[in-house]
Amino acid sequence: MKNKSYFDDLFIFDMANNHQGSVEHGLEIIKSISEVCNRKGCRGAMKFQYRQLDTFIHPDFKNAKQPKHIPRFLDTHLSPDQFSDLVDEVKRNGLQAMCTPFDEESVGVIERHNIDIIKIASCSALDWPLLERIAMSKKPVVCSTAGLLIDDIDNVVSFFRHKNIRLAIMHCVAVYPTLIDDLQLNQIDLLKERYPFLPIGFSTHEEPSNMTAVKIAVSKGAKLLERHVGVVTDKISLNAYSSTPKQIGNWLDAAIEAKKACGANARLHPKEEEIDSLYSLKRGVYAKTDICKGEKLDRNKVFFAMPLQKDQLHSGNFSEGYVVGRDYKVGKPLMQDEIDQRDLLKITYSLIHQAKGMLYQARIPIGRKFSVELSHHYGIEKFSEVGAIVIDCINRKYCKKLIIQVPNQFHPYHYHKLKEETFQVLWGELLLNLEGENHILKSGDQIVVGQGKKHSFTTKTGVIFEEISTTHHGNDSFYDDTKVYSDKSFRKTKLDNALFTFEQYDII
């Protein structure tokens, strides 16, 4: 299911009952809020609430004053036709239409009004007859989680994913208005960690002048945000948690500013000014003694000092064993283009550290009883292009391995006469060619590679996948390409386990 692009950067404006039972006032709210949203260049949705009051409220309680919601709902009631006018206005103003149904019949009205998204209120999140009817609509769903236990949220998530419904969930606190101490914004982290496959949002009820909460929510990765909205007139005031158009403008500005401040999720190439600033503080490599062309460098022949000159070898890329391409006098800077920097060990270590970084990011612990080998097929010098890192966990009548490929590594076409394998992707994306047929496997996907089945694999993103198989035999890999080394001493490199030890790596 593709959730991400649909819900990302969606601002939800909840009108609720702030139309006060007046279509004209509802139209004014839509026009005022949409003008602000469009002016800020934001993607917005105006949200309504539907209740079929003839059946939603028990006949014996139609005149009751308690709970307080009963007279409020009755006093602000709009007919389906009146709501239809509001929905049309929402779409004319470039916003998506969204609605919270509180009964099954209202879902039918949502369908007839061609509402884009259904919102489930926290109070209805365990109303299974209602959820069943919502799922039947096949519309995208956003669900608030106020007052729910984690088991409850698990059930809701499982229910809608089983029904193949696009789903986002919102951290929400049903205290009106919500005080700072009650915001519990770390719950966004918890929900992201537990449901990494879902967009997580924040439905807010704090006092409208509070811009701190939305900034924190954005910084924690909230993909969609919700506030109650309304318009003040001579006769109509707003509750303590609803925002005027001006306040919504400030709220949107705060969210936009926070998003800009947070920047990208991936590590970016540094800006030139940052590179220049740091470059000026690096130490250059200088000749400590006279050095003759063709000599190998070691620490006794050089010293490190400021300033680092343009194109000079620096302390960070120095390695013993480099060969100089000309003579150097004492005190002279060693230049990068005059040094043979081919260092296969350094290249190999760089790939290993990259693989470990992937394990960190994927939060995959590997314990302490394992062995590691580099599978490089055409020699270690081509390992960055062809090969994989193989972590052998167990090999009995059954076998388990973790296989890691850095981005754009390729494993050549081969088969096994004795071994049957099952691949399951744990992180990243695997491009598998099995008997001439291409398969794209993402996190959680698995595929069986039978005995004698020719296969190759690669990855654009980097990938970690688990290989579960029958017993592994050392001479059971057969390659189509005759250029692949048949001698395992050239094709395999065993590593010291210490390179993959995670002393401080705690997995919760």
Buried (B, 14 or more C-beta within 10 A) or exposed (E): EEBEEBBEBBBBBBBBBBBBBBBEBBBBBBBBBBBBBBEBEBBBBBBBBBBBEEEBBEEEEEEEEEEEEBBEBBEBEBEBEBBBBBBBBBBEBEBBBBBBBBBBBBBBBBBEBEBBBBBBBBEBBBBEEBBEBBBBBEBBBBBBBBBBEEEBBEBBBEBBBEBEBBBBBBBBBBBEBBEEEEBEBEBBEBBBEBBEEBBBBBBBBBBBEBBEBBBBBBBBBBBBBBBBBBBEEEEBEBBEBBBBBEBBBBBBEBBBBBEEEEEEEEEEEEEEEEEEEEEEEBBBBBBBBEBEEEBEBEEEBBBBEEEBEEEBBBBEBBEEEBBBBEEBEEEEBBBBEBBEBEBEEEBBEEBBEBBBEBBEEBEBEBEEEBBBBBBBBBEBEEBBEBBBBBBBBEBEEEBBBBBBBBBEBBBBBBBBEEBBBBBBBBBBBBBBBBEEEEBEBEBEBEBEBBEEEBBBBBBEBBBBBBBBBBEBEEEBBBBEEEEBBEEEEBBBBEBEBEEBEBEEEEEE
